[in-house]
Amino acid sequence: MGKKIKKIGGALFVFILLAAIIVLSNSLVITKENEYSLIKRFGKIERVIDNAGLSLKTPFVESVDKLPKDIQFYDMPTSDVITLDKKTMVADIYVMWTITNPIRFAQTTNSSIPIAESRINTTVYNAMKNVISSIEQNDVISGRDGKLNAAFMDDIGDSLMEYGIELITVENKHLDLPSDNKNAVYERMISERDQMAATYTAEGESEAQIIRNQTDKEIEISISTAKTQAARIIAEGEAEYMRVLSEAYSDTSKSEFYTFIRSLDAARASLNGEDKTLILSSDSPIAQIFYHKD
Protein backbone atom coordinates (compact mmCIF):
# COMPACT_ATOMS: atom_id res chain seq x y z
CA MET A 1 0.00 0.00 0.00
CA GLY A 2 2.85 2.35 0.83
CA LYS A 3 4.54 1.63 -2.47
CA LYS A 4 1.35 2.46 -4.32
CA ILE A 5 0.97 5.76 -2.48
CA LYS A 6 4.60 6.56 -3.17
CA LYS A 7 4.14 5.79 -6.86
CA ILE A 8 1.04 8.02 -7.04
CA GLY A 9 2.94 10.81 -5.29
CA GLY A 10 5.80 10.58 -7.80
CA ALA A 11 3.45 10.77 -10.75
CA LEU A 12 1.68 13.75 -9.19
CA PHE A 13 5.02 15.52 -8.73
CA VAL A 14 5.92 14.95 -12.37
CA PHE A 15 2.48 16.21 -13.43
CA ILE A 16 2.81 19.33 -11.28
CA LEU A 17 6.34 19.93 -12.64
CA LEU A 18 5.16 19.64 -16.24
CA ALA A 19 2.20 21.90 -15.51
CA ALA A 20 4.54 24.44 -13.94
CA ILE A 21 6.84 24.33 -16.99
CA ILE A 22 3.87 24.80 -19.33
CA VAL A 23 2.51 27.70 -17.27
CA LEU A 24 5.94 29.31 -17.06
CA SER A 25 6.56 28.95 -20.80
CA ASN A 26 3.20 30.59 -21.45
CA SER A 27 4.04 33.40 -19.05
CA LEU A 28 7.42 34.42 -20.44
CA VAL A 29 7.74 36.91 -23.29
CA ILE A 30 11.12 37.18 -25.05
CA THR A 31 11.56 40.46 -26.93
CA LYS A 32 14.51 40.90 -29.30
CA GLU A 33 16.27 44.16 -30.19
CA ASN A 34 14.70 44.33 -33.64
CA GLU A 35 11.06 43.66 -32.72
CA TYR A 36 8.01 44.81 -30.84
CA SER A 37 6.00 42.44 -28.63
CA LEU A 38 2.28 43.20 -28.60
CA ILE A 39 0.50 41.67 -25.59
CA LYS A 40 -3.15 40.91 -26.37
CA ARG A 41 -5.97 39.86 -24.09
CA PHE A 42 -8.91 38.29 -25.88
CA GLY A 43 -7.79 39.94 -29.10
CA LYS A 44 -7.38 43.45 -27.64
CA ILE A 45 -3.90 44.97 -27.38
CA GLU A 46 -3.12 45.61 -23.72
CA ARG A 47 0.45 46.84 -23.97
CA VAL A 48 3.51 46.99 -26.20
CA ILE A 49 6.97 45.87 -25.16
CA ASP A 50 9.65 47.64 -27.20
CA ASN A 51 12.70 46.96 -25.01
CA ALA A 52 14.73 43.83 -25.51
CA GLY A 53 14.62 41.27 -22.68
CA LEU A 54 12.26 38.99 -20.74
CA SER A 55 8.82 40.02 -19.51
CA LEU A 56 5.70 38.26 -18.19
CA LYS A 57 2.15 37.85 -19.39
CA THR A 58 -0.92 36.10 -18.04
CA PRO A 59 -0.77 32.49 -19.30
CA PHE A 60 -3.63 31.19 -21.44
CA VAL A 61 -5.33 34.60 -21.21
CA GLU A 62 -2.87 36.86 -22.95
CA SER A 63 -1.18 36.20 -26.32
CA VAL A 64 1.79 37.77 -28.09
CA ASP A 65 2.16 39.19 -31.60
CA LYS A 66 5.57 40.14 -32.98
CA LEU A 67 6.22 43.11 -35.29
CA PRO A 68 9.56 44.13 -36.86
CA LYS A 69 11.21 47.15 -35.30
CA ASP A 70 14.03 47.56 -37.81
CA ILE A 71 13.93 49.17 -41.27
CA GLN A 72 11.99 47.23 -43.87
CA PHE A 73 12.74 47.03 -47.60
CA TYR A 74 9.94 46.81 -50.15
CA ASP A 75 10.64 46.36 -53.85
CA MET A 76 7.63 47.66 -55.74
CA PRO A 77 6.46 45.96 -58.95
CA THR A 78 7.58 47.62 -62.20
CA SER A 79 4.84 49.91 -63.54
CA ASP A 80 4.15 52.35 -66.38
CA VAL A 81 3.51 56.05 -65.80
CA ILE A 82 2.49 58.79 -68.25
CA THR A 83 4.26 62.15 -68.47
CA LEU A 84 2.67 65.56 -69.05
CA ASP A 85 3.41 65.31 -72.78
CA LYS A 86 1.69 61.89 -72.89
CA LYS A 87 4.87 59.82 -73.07
CA THR A 88 5.15 56.47 -71.32
CA MET A 89 7.90 55.83 -68.78
CA VAL A 90 8.76 52.54 -67.06
CA ALA A 91 9.33 52.92 -63.30
CA ASP A 92 11.05 50.42 -61.00
CA ILE A 93 10.93 51.77 -57.44
CA TYR A 94 11.94 50.49 -54.02
CA VAL A 95 10.92 51.82 -50.62
CA MET A 96 12.49 51.74 -47.16
CA TRP A 97 10.08 52.05 -44.26
CA THR A 98 9.65 51.29 -40.57
CA ILE A 99 6.88 50.84 -37.98
CA THR A 100 6.71 53.80 -35.61
CA ASN A 101 3.33 53.11 -33.99
CA PRO A 102 2.91 49.35 -33.51
CA ILE A 103 -0.61 49.61 -32.03
CA ARG A 104 -1.96 51.62 -34.97
CA PHE A 105 -0.10 49.36 -37.37
CA ALA A 106 -1.70 46.27 -35.82
CA GLN A 107 -5.16 47.86 -35.86
CA THR A 108 -5.04 49.04 -39.49
CA THR A 109 -3.15 46.17 -41.11
CA ASN A 110 -4.01 43.30 -38.76
CA SER A 111 -0.27 43.08 -37.99
CA SER A 112 0.31 41.92 -41.57
CA ILE A 113 3.48 43.01 -43.42
CA PRO A 114 1.99 42.06 -46.85
CA ILE A 115 -1.08 44.23 -46.13
CA ALA A 116 1.23 47.09 -45.10
CA GLU A 117 3.26 46.71 -48.30
CA SER A 118 0.04 46.81 -50.31
CA ARG A 119 -0.89 50.14 -48.68
CA ILE A 120 2.63 51.46 -49.31
CA ASN A 121 2.50 50.34 -52.94
CA THR A 122 -0.78 52.18 -53.55
CA THR A 123 0.38 55.37 -51.82
CA VAL A 124 3.80 55.52 -53.51
CA TYR A 125 2.44 54.67 -56.96
CA ASN A 126 -0.20 57.42 -56.71
CA ALA A 127 2.47 59.93 -55.66
CA MET A 128 4.75 58.83 -58.48
CA LYS A 129 1.88 59.13 -60.97
CA ASN A 130 0.98 62.62 -59.68
CA VAL A 131 4.55 63.89 -59.94
CA ILE A 132 5.45 62.42 -63.32
CA SER A 133 2.13 63.37 -64.91
CA SER A 134 2.85 67.01 -64.07
CA ILE A 135 6.19 67.24 -65.90
CA GLU A 136 7.41 66.48 -69.41
CA GLN A 137 9.46 63.47 -70.40
CA ASN A 138 12.73 65.40 -70.81
CA ASP A 139 12.39 66.77 -67.27
CA VAL A 140 11.67 63.28 -65.95
CA ILE A 141 14.86 61.96 -67.54
CA SER A 142 16.95 64.90 -66.29
CA GLY A 143 15.49 64.55 -62.79
CA ARG A 144 16.47 60.95 -62.22
CA ASP A 145 19.50 62.03 -60.13
CA GLY A 146 17.37 62.54 -57.01
CA LYS A 147 15.00 65.43 -57.72
CA LEU A 148 12.13 63.08 -58.54
CA ASN A 149 12.66 61.02 -55.38
CA ALA A 150 12.39 64.18 -53.28
CA ALA A 151 9.23 65.13 -55.20
CA PHE A 152 7.74 61.68 -54.49
CA MET A 153 8.44 62.07 -50.78
CA ASP A 154 6.89 65.56 -50.74
CA ASP A 155 3.73 64.29 -52.45
CA ILE A 156 3.39 61.37 -50.02
CA GLY A 157 3.95 63.57 -46.99
CA ASP A 158 2.80 61.89 -43.77
CA SER A 159 -0.11 60.00 -45.34
CA LEU A 160 1.26 56.63 -44.19
CA MET A 161 1.32 57.70 -40.55
CA GLU A 162 -2.32 56.66 -40.28
CA TYR A 163 -1.05 53.07 -40.58
CA GLY A 164 1.71 53.60 -38.01
CA ILE A 165 4.28 53.62 -40.81
CA GLU A 166 7.12 56.07 -41.43
CA LEU A 167 8.43 56.22 -44.97
CA ILE A 168 12.21 56.66 -44.84
CA THR A 169 13.03 56.91 -48.53
CA VAL A 170 11.73 56.28 -52.03
CA GLU A 171 14.40 55.46 -54.60
CA ASN A 172 14.13 54.61 -58.29
CA LYS A 173 16.23 51.73 -59.55
CA HIS A 174 15.05 52.21 -63.10
CA LEU A 175 13.04 55.06 -64.59
CA ASP A 176 13.39 54.94 -68.32
CA LEU A 177 11.69 54.73 -71.68
CA PRO A 178 10.00 51.60 -72.90
CA SER A 179 12.46 49.53 -74.92
CA ASP A 180 10.37 49.71 -78.13
CA ASN A 181 10.66 53.50 -78.51
CA LYS A 182 13.81 54.26 -76.51
CA ASN A 183 16.06 54.67 -79.55
CA ALA A 184 13.63 56.96 -81.35
CA VAL A 185 13.24 59.20 -78.31
CA TYR A 186 16.99 59.34 -77.73
CA GLU A 187 17.58 60.31 -81.36
CA ARG A 188 14.99 63.05 -81.08
CA MET A 189 16.59 64.31 -77.88
CA ILE A 190 20.04 64.31 -79.52
CA SER A 191 18.62 66.27 -82.45
CA GLU A 192 17.06 68.80 -80.07
CA ARG A 193 20.34 69.16 -78.21
CA ASP A 194 22.20 69.68 -81.51
CA GLN A 195 19.74 72.42 -82.45
CA MET A 196 20.20 74.06 -79.06
CA ALA A 197 23.98 73.85 -79.47
CA ALA A 198 23.76 75.43 -82.94
CA THR A 199 21.59 78.22 -81.53
CA TYR A 200 24.02 78.87 -78.70
CA THR A 201 26.94 78.85 -81.17
CA ALA A 202 25.19 81.36 -83.45
CA GLU A 203 24.34 83.60 -80.50
CA GLY A 204 27.94 83.36 -79.34
CA GLU A 205 29.26 84.32 -82.77
CA SER A 206 26.87 87.26 -82.89
CA GLU A 207 27.99 88.46 -79.48
CA ALA A 208 31.63 87.98 -80.49
CA GLN A 209 31.12 90.04 -83.65
CA ILE A 210 29.50 92.83 -81.63
CA ILE A 211 32.46 92.79 -79.26
CA ARG A 212 34.94 92.79 -82.16
CA ASN A 213 33.15 95.72 -83.84
CA GLN A 214 33.10 97.66 -80.60
CA THR A 215 36.78 96.91 -80.03
CA ASP A 216 37.70 97.94 -83.59
CA LYS A 217 35.76 101.18 -83.12
CA GLU A 218 37.53 101.90 -79.85
CA ILE A 219 40.91 101.16 -81.48
CA GLU A 220 40.12 103.50 -84.38
CA ILE A 221 39.11 106.23 -81.95
CA SER A 222 42.29 105.67 -79.95
CA ILE A 223 44.46 105.79 -83.09
CA SER A 224 42.69 108.92 -84.34
CA THR A 225 43.14 110.57 -80.94
CA ALA A 226 46.80 109.56 -80.90
CA LYS A 227 47.34 110.95 -84.41
CA THR A 228 45.66 114.22 -83.45
CA GLN A 229 47.82 114.50 -80.35
CA ALA A 230 50.94 113.63 -82.41
CA ALA A 231 50.06 116.27 -85.04
CA ARG A 232 49.52 118.82 -82.29
CA ILE A 233 52.84 117.95 -80.66
CA ILE A 234 54.63 118.13 -84.06
CA ALA A 235 53.03 121.47 -84.79
CA GLU A 236 54.05 122.74 -81.37
CA GLY A 237 57.59 121.42 -81.99
CA GLU A 238 57.80 123.10 -85.37
CA ALA A 239 56.49 126.32 -83.89
CA GLU A 240 59.10 126.10 -81.17
CA TYR A 241 61.72 125.34 -83.81
CA MET A 242 60.72 128.40 -85.83
CA ARG A 243 60.76 130.50 -82.68
CA VAL A 244 64.27 129.31 -81.84
CA LEU A 245 65.42 130.07 -85.41
CA SER A 246 63.81 133.47 -85.30
CA GLU A 247 65.58 134.24 -82.06
CA ALA A 248 68.87 132.93 -83.49
CA TYR A 249 68.64 135.00 -86.66
CA SER A 250 67.69 138.07 -84.74
CA ASP A 251 71.09 137.95 -82.97
CA THR A 252 74.00 138.83 -85.39
CA SER A 253 76.57 136.63 -83.63
CA LYS A 254 74.24 133.64 -83.64
CA SER A 255 73.01 134.39 -87.17
CA GLU A 256 76.46 133.96 -88.70
CA PHE A 257 76.94 130.67 -86.87
CA TYR A 258 73.59 129.24 -88.05
CA THR A 259 74.35 130.44 -91.62
CA PHE A 260 77.65 128.58 -91.44
CA ILE A 261 76.01 125.37 -90.20
CA ARG A 262 73.23 125.46 -92.78
CA SER A 263 75.80 126.07 -95.58
CA LEU A 264 77.71 122.98 -94.46
CA ASP A 265 74.46 120.96 -94.44
CA ALA A 266 73.68 122.13 -97.97
CA ALA A 267 77.19 121.20 -99.16
CA ARG A 268 76.91 117.75 -97.61
CA ALA A 269 73.51 117.18 -99.16
CA SER A 270 74.85 118.05 -102.64
CA LEU A 271 77.65 115.48 -102.43
CA ASN A 272 75.55 112.43 -103.37
CA GLY A 273 76.63 109.40 -105.38
CA GLU A 274 80.17 108.43 -106.24
CA ASP A 275 81.23 111.88 -107.54
CA LYS A 276 82.49 113.82 -104.51
CA THR A 277 83.62 116.94 -106.45
CA LEU A 278 81.89 120.16 -105.56
CA ILE A 279 82.37 123.09 -107.97
CA LEU A 280 81.30 126.45 -106.66
CA SER A 281 81.52 129.98 -107.98
CA SER A 282 83.27 132.51 -105.84
CA ASP A 283 80.05 134.31 -105.06
CA SER A 284 78.21 131.16 -103.96
CA PRO A 285 77.03 131.26 -100.32
CA ILE A 286 78.68 127.89 -99.79
CA ALA A 287 82.02 129.11 -101.24
CA GLN A 288 81.92 131.97 -98.77
CA ILE A 289 82.48 129.41 -96.02
CA PHE A 290 85.87 128.55 -97.45
CA TYR A 291 86.72 132.00 -98.76
CA HIS A 292 89.03 133.93 -96.46
CA LYS A 293 89.34 137.68 -96.77
CA ASP A 294 92.62 139.34 -95.80
DRENNUKE-530213 format. One record per residue (C-alpha): residue in one letter; x, y, z. Coordinates in steps of 0.02 Angstrom, whole numbers. Layout:
N
NODE   aa        X        Y        Z
NODE    A        X        Y        Z
...
END
This chain:
294
NODE   aa        X        Y        Z
NODE    M        0        0        0
NODE    G      143      117       42
NODE    K      227       81     -124
NODE    K       68      123     -216
NODE    I       48      288     -124
NODE    K      230      328     -159
NODE    K      207      290     -343
NODE    I       52      401     -352
NODE    G      147      541     -265
NODE    G      290      529     -390
NODE    A      173      538     -538
NODE    L       84      688     -459
NODE    F      251      776     -437
NODE    V      296      747     -619
NODE    F      124      811     -672
NODE    I      141      966     -564
NODE    L      317      997     -632
NODE    L      258      982     -812
NODE    A      110     1095     -776
NODE    A      227     1222     -697
NODE    I      342     1216     -850
NODE    I      194     1240     -966
NODE    V      125     1385     -864
NODE    L      297     1465     -853
NODE    S      328     1447    -1040
NODE    N      160     1530    -1073
NODE    S      202     1670     -953
NODE    L      371     1721    -1022
NODE    V      387     1846    -1164
NODE    I      556     1859    -1252
NODE    T      578     2023    -1347
NODE    K      725     2045    -1465
NODE    E      814     2208    -1510
NODE    N      735     2217    -1682
NODE    E      553     2183    -1636
NODE    Y      401     2240    -1542
NODE    S      300     2122    -1432
NODE    L      114     2160    -1430
NODE    I       25     2084    -1280
NODE    K     -157     2045    -1319
NODE    R     -298     1993    -1204
NODE    F     -446     1915    -1294
NODE    G     -389     1997    -1455
NODE    K     -369     2173    -1382
NODE    I     -195     2249    -1369
NODE    E     -156     2281    -1186
NODE    R       22     2342    -1199
NODE    V      176     2350    -1310
NODE    I      349     2293    -1258
NODE    D      483     2382    -1360
NODE    N      635     2348    -1250
NODE    A      737     2191    -1275
NODE    G      731     2063    -1134
NODE    L      613     1950    -1037
NODE    S      441     2001     -975
NODE    L      285     1913     -909
NODE    K      107     1893     -970
NODE    T      -46     1805     -902
NODE    P      -39     1624     -965
NODE    F     -181     1559    -1072
NODE    V     -267     1730    -1060
NODE    E     -144     1843    -1148
NODE    S      -59     1810    -1316
NODE    V       90     1888    -1404
NODE    D      108     1959    -1580
NODE    K      279     2007    -1649
NODE    L      311     2155    -1765
NODE    P      478     2206    -1843
NODE    K      560     2357    -1765
NODE    D      701     2378    -1890
NODE    I      697     2459    -2063
NODE    Q      600     2361    -2194
NODE    F      637     2351    -2380
NODE    Y      497     2340    -2507
NODE    D      532     2318    -2692
NODE    M      382     2383    -2787
NODE    P      323     2298    -2948
NODE    T      379     2381    -3110
NODE    S      242     2495    -3177
NODE    D      208     2618    -3319
NODE    V      175     2803    -3290
NODE    I      125     2939    -3412
NODE    T      213     3108    -3423
NODE    L      134     3278    -3452
NODE    D      170     3266    -3639
NODE    K       84     3094    -3644
NODE    K      243     2991    -3653
NODE    T      257     2823    -3566
NODE    M      395     2792    -3439
NODE    V      438     2627    -3353
NODE    A      466     2646    -3165
NODE    D      552     2521    -3050
NODE    I      546     2588    -2872
NODE    Y      597     2524    -2701
NODE    V      546     2591    -2531
NODE    M      624     2587    -2358
NODE    W      504     2603    -2213
NODE    T      482     2565    -2028
NODE    I      344     2542    -1899
NODE    T      336     2690    -1780
NODE    N      166     2656    -1700
NODE    P      145     2467    -1675
NODE    I      -30     2481    -1601
NODE    R      -98     2581    -1748
NODE    F       -5     2468    -1868
NODE    A      -85     2314    -1791
NODE    Q     -258     2393    -1793
NODE    T     -252     2452    -1975
NODE    T     -158     2308    -2055
NODE    N     -201     2165    -1938
NODE    S      -14     2154    -1899
NODE    S       15     2096    -2078
NODE    I      174     2151    -2171
NODE    P      100     2103    -2343
NODE    I      -54     2211    -2307
NODE    A       61     2355    -2255
NODE    E      163     2336    -2415
NODE    S        2     2341    -2515
NODE    R      -44     2507    -2434
NODE    I      132     2573    -2465
NODE    N      125     2517    -2647
NODE    T      -39     2609    -2677
NODE    T       19     2768    -2591
NODE    V      190     2776    -2676
NODE    Y      122     2733    -2848
NODE    N      -10     2871    -2836
NODE    A      124     2996    -2783
NODE    M      238     2941    -2924
NODE    K       94     2956    -3049
NODE    N       49     3131    -2984
NODE    V      227     3195    -2997
NODE    I      272     3121    -3166
NODE    S      106     3169    -3245
NODE    S      142     3351    -3203
NODE    I      310     3362    -3295
NODE    E      370     3324    -3470
NODE    Q      473     3174    -3520
NODE    N      636     3270    -3541
NODE    D      620     3338    -3363
NODE    V      583     3164    -3297
NODE    I      743     3098    -3377
NODE    S      848     3245    -3314
NODE    G      775     3228    -3140
NODE    R      824     3048    -3111
NODE    D      975     3102    -3007
NODE    G      868     3127    -2851
NODE    K      750     3271    -2886
NODE    L      606     3154    -2927
NODE    N      633     3051    -2769
NODE    A      619     3209    -2664
NODE    A      461     3257    -2760
NODE    F      387     3084    -2725
NODE    M      422     3104    -2539
NODE    D      344     3278    -2537
NODE    D      186     3215    -2623
NODE    I      170     3069    -2501
NODE    G      198     3178    -2349
NODE    D      140     3094    -2188
NODE    S       -6     3000    -2267
NODE    L       63     2831    -2210
NODE    M       66     2885    -2028
NODE    E     -116     2833    -2014
NODE    Y      -53     2653    -2029
NODE    G       85     2680    -1900
NODE    I      214     2681    -2041
NODE    E      356     2803    -2071
NODE    L      422     2811    -2249
NODE    I      610     2833    -2242
NODE    T      651     2846    -2426
NODE    V      586     2814    -2602
NODE    E      720     2773    -2730
NODE    N      706     2731    -2915
NODE    K      812     2587    -2978
NODE    H      753     2611    -3155
NODE    L      652     2753    -3230
NODE    D      670     2747    -3416
NODE    L      584     2737    -3584
NODE    P      500     2580    -3645
NODE    S      623     2476    -3746
NODE    D      519     2486    -3906
NODE    N      533     2675    -3925
NODE    K      690     2713    -3825
NODE    N      803     2733    -3977
NODE    A      682     2848    -4068
NODE    V      662     2960    -3916
NODE    Y      850     2967    -3886
NODE    E      879     3016    -4068
NODE    R      749     3152    -4054
NODE    M      829     3215    -3894
NODE    I     1002     3215    -3976
NODE    S      931     3314    -4123
NODE    E      853     3440    -4004
NODE    R     1017     3458    -3910
NODE    D     1110     3484    -4075
NODE    Q      987     3621    -4123
NODE    M     1010     3703    -3953
NODE    A     1199     3693    -3974
NODE    A     1188     3772    -4147
NODE    T     1079     3911    -4077
NODE    Y     1201     3943    -3935
NODE    T     1347     3943    -4059
NODE    A     1259     4068    -4172
NODE    E     1217     4180    -4025
NODE    G     1397     4168    -3967
NODE    E     1463     4216    -4138
NODE    S     1343     4363    -4144
NODE    E     1400     4423    -3974
NODE    A     1582     4399    -4024
NODE    Q     1556     4502    -4183
NODE    I     1475     4641    -4082
NODE    I     1623     4640    -3963
NODE    R     1747     4639    -4108
NODE    N     1657     4786    -4192
NODE    Q     1655     4883    -4030
NODE    T     1839     4845    -4002
NODE    D     1885     4897    -4180
NODE    K     1788     5059    -4156
NODE    E     1876     5095    -3993
NODE    I     2045     5058    -4074
NODE    E     2006     5175    -4219
NODE    I     1956     5311    -4097
NODE    S     2115     5283    -3997
NODE    I     2223     5290    -4155
NODE    S     2135     5446    -4217
NODE    T     2157     5528    -4047
NODE    A     2340     5478    -4045
NODE    K     2367     5548    -4220
NODE    T     2283     5711    -4172
NODE    Q     2391     5725    -4017
NODE    A     2547     5681    -4121
NODE    A     2503     5814    -4252
NODE    R     2476     5941    -4115
NODE    I     2642     5898    -4033
NODE    I     2732     5906    -4203
NODE    A     2652     6074    -4240
NODE    E     2703     6137    -4069
NODE    G     2879     6071    -4100
NODE    E     2890     6155    -4269
NODE    A     2824     6316    -4195
NODE    E     2955     6305    -4058
NODE    Y     3086     6267    -4191
NODE    M     3036     6420    -4291
NODE    R     3038     6525    -4134
NODE    V     3213     6466    -4092
NODE    L     3271     6503    -4270
NODE    S     3190     6673    -4265
NODE    E     3279     6712    -4103
NODE    A     3444     6646    -4174
NODE    Y     3432     6750    -4333
NODE    S     3385     6904    -4237
NODE    D     3555     6897    -4148
NODE    T     3700     6942    -4269
NODE    S     3828     6832    -4181
NODE    K     3712     6682    -4182
NODE    S     3651     6719    -4359
NODE    E     3823     6698    -4435
NODE    F     3847     6533    -4344
NODE    Y     3680     6462    -4403
NODE    T     3718     6522    -4581
NODE    F     3883     6429    -4572
NODE    I     3801     6268    -4510
NODE    R     3662     6273    -4639
NODE    S     3790     6304    -4779
NODE    L     3885     6149    -4723
NODE    D     3723     6048    -4722
NODE    A     3684     6107    -4899
NODE    A     3860     6060    -4958
NODE    R     3845     5888    -4880
NODE    A     3675     5859    -4958
NODE    S     3743     5902    -5132
NODE    L     3882     5774    -5121
NODE    N     3777     5622    -5169
NODE    G     3831     5470    -5269
NODE    E     4009     5421    -5312
NODE    D     4061     5594    -5377
NODE    K     4125     5691    -5226
NODE    T     4181     5847    -5323
NODE    L     4095     6008    -5278
NODE    I     4119     6154    -5398
NODE    L     4065     6322    -5333
NODE    S     4076     6499    -5399
NODE    S     4164     6625    -5292
NODE    D     4003     6716    -5253
NODE    S     3911     6558    -5198
NODE    P     3851     6563    -5016
NODE    I     3934     6395    -4989
NODE    A     4101     6455    -5062
NODE    Q     4096     6598    -4939
NODE    I     4124     6471    -4801
NODE    F     4293     6427    -4873
NODE    Y     4336     6600    -4938
NODE    H     4452     6697    -4823
NODE    K     4467     6884    -4838
NODE    D     4631     6967    -4790
END
